[in-house]
Amino acid sequence: MQTALAKRLESDTTLAAALVSGGKARIHWTKVPQDSGLPYIRMQTISDPRPEHLGGYQGARQTRVQVDVFSSSYGQARALAEAVIAAVAESDEVGGIAFGRTKAEGPRDLGEDVSGVGFVHRLSLDLLTEHRLA
């Protein structure tokens, strides 16, 4: 699901225009490379329950993913956060994963001063992503 979700964001034209540099998208799971410039997105799984019924686990599940957008500009961070929400709002199939509608909570403003960089705007979203194998 992680790879498919990242590809889903990378395929969005608004996000790609701001986040693709040198052929690589600055969309990362958990660990951000030291040389990653601004802006970038960091994602991490917060919860991934596996619903079950009498016959075992269900195929569909709802995973909570925290998406943090980092930028030197509040306006750009806000626009990218809104682009993330728009990119995942509707159902889609990517990389063998069928995504249902994704619900978004946030963004929360968590910007901070970073030594040697200055103030970095960080907007944090929680995405409740419904998905199953296609």
LOVOLO-546500 format. One record per residue (C-alpha): x, y, z; residue number from 1. Coordinates in steps of 0.5 Angstrom, whole numbers, padded with zeros to 4 digits. Layout:
N
((X, Y, Z), NUM)
...
! end
This chain:
134
((0000, 0000, 0000), 1)
((0006, 0005, 0002), 2)
((0009, 0004, -0005), 3)
((0002, 0005, -0009), 4)
((0000, 0011, -0004), 5)
((0007, 0015, -0006), 6)
((0006, 0013, -0014), 7)
((-0001, 0016, -0013), 8)
((0002, 0023, -0010), 9)
((0007, 0023, -0015), 10)
((0002, 0022, -0021), 11)
((-0001, 0028, -0019), 12)
((0001, 0034, -0024), 13)
((0001, 0039, -0018), 14)
((0005, 0035, -0013), 15)
((0010, 0033, -0019), 16)
((0011, 0040, -0021), 17)
((0013, 0042, -0014), 18)
((0016, 0036, -0011), 19)
((0020, 0032, -0017), 20)
((0027, 0034, -0018), 21)
((0032, 0031, -0022), 22)
((0027, 0025, -0024), 23)
((0026, 0024, -0017), 24)
((0020, 0026, -0013), 25)
((0021, 0029, -0006), 26)
((0016, 0024, -0003), 27)
((0019, 0020, 0003), 28)
((0016, 0014, 0008), 29)
((0019, 0016, 0015), 30)
((0026, 0018, 0013), 31)
((0028, 0024, 0009), 32)
((0035, 0024, 0006), 33)
((0040, 0029, 0009), 34)
((0040, 0032, 0002), 35)
((0033, 0033, 0001), 36)
((0031, 0040, -0001), 37)
((0025, 0044, 0001), 38)
((0019, 0043, -0001), 39)
((0018, 0035, 0001), 40)
((0013, 0031, 0004), 41)
((0014, 0025, 0009), 42)
((0009, 0020, 0010), 43)
((0009, 0015, 0016), 44)
((0003, 0010, 0018), 45)
((0000, 0011, 0024), 46)
((-0005, 0005, 0025), 47)
((-0006, 0000, 0020), 48)
((-0012, -0005, 0024), 49)
((-0014, -0011, 0020), 50)
((-0021, -0012, 0021), 51)
((-0024, -0019, 0021), 52)
((-0030, -0023, 0021), 53)
((-0032, -0031, 0023), 54)
((-0028, -0033, 0017), 55)
((-0022, -0029, 0018), 56)
((-0019, -0022, 0016), 57)
((-0023, -0018, 0011), 58)
((-0019, -0016, 0005), 59)
((-0021, -0009, 0006), 60)
((-0018, -0004, 0011), 61)
((-0017, 0003, 0013), 62)
((-0010, 0005, 0015), 63)
((-0009, 0012, 0018), 64)
((-0003, 0015, 0015), 65)
((0000, 0022, 0017), 66)
((0003, 0026, 0011), 67)
((0007, 0032, 0013), 68)
((0009, 0037, 0008), 69)
((0015, 0042, 0009), 70)
((0016, 0048, 0005), 71)
((0020, 0055, 0006), 72)
((0013, 0058, 0005), 73)
((0007, 0058, 0008), 74)
((0003, 0059, 0002), 75)
((0006, 0053, -0002), 76)
((0006, 0048, 0004), 77)
((-0002, 0050, 0004), 78)
((-0003, 0049, -0003), 79)
((0001, 0042, -0003), 80)
((-0003, 0040, 0003), 81)
((-0009, 0041, -0001), 82)
((-0006, 0038, -0007), 83)
((-0005, 0032, -0003), 84)
((-0012, 0032, -0001), 85)
((-0015, 0033, -0008), 86)
((-0010, 0027, -0010), 87)
((-0013, 0022, -0006), 88)
((-0020, 0024, -0005), 89)
((-0023, 0019, -0010), 90)
((-0023, 0012, -0011), 91)
((-0017, 0009, -0016), 92)
((-0013, 0003, -0017), 93)
((-0005, 0004, -0017), 94)
((0000, -0002, -0017), 95)
((-0005, -0007, -0015), 96)
((-0008, -0003, -0010), 97)
((-0015, -0001, -0010), 98)
((-0016, 0005, -0006), 99)
((-0023, 0007, -0004), 100)
((-0025, 0015, -0002), 101)
((-0020, 0017, 0003), 102)
((-0022, 0022, 0009), 103)
((-0017, 0027, 0011), 104)
((-0016, 0031, 0018), 105)
((-0012, 0037, 0018), 106)
((-0008, 0040, 0016), 107)
((-0005, 0042, 0023), 108)
((0001, 0048, 0023), 109)
((0007, 0045, 0026), 110)
((0012, 0050, 0023), 111)
((0019, 0051, 0027), 112)
((0026, 0054, 0027), 113)
((0031, 0050, 0024), 114)
((0038, 0051, 0025), 115)
((0042, 0053, 0019), 116)
((0035, 0053, 0015), 117)
((0031, 0058, 0018), 118)
((0023, 0057, 0019), 119)
((0020, 0051, 0016), 120)
((0013, 0051, 0015), 121)
((0010, 0044, 0017), 122)
((0003, 0042, 0015), 123)
((0001, 0035, 0018), 124)
((-0005, 0031, 0015), 125)
((-0008, 0025, 0017), 126)
((-0011, 0021, 0012), 127)
((-0016, 0015, 0013), 128)
((-0014, 0011, 0007), 129)
((-0019, 0005, 0005), 130)
((-0015, 0000, 0001), 131)
((-0015, -0007, -0001), 132)
((-0011, -0012, -0006), 133)
((-0014, -0010, -0013), 134)
! end
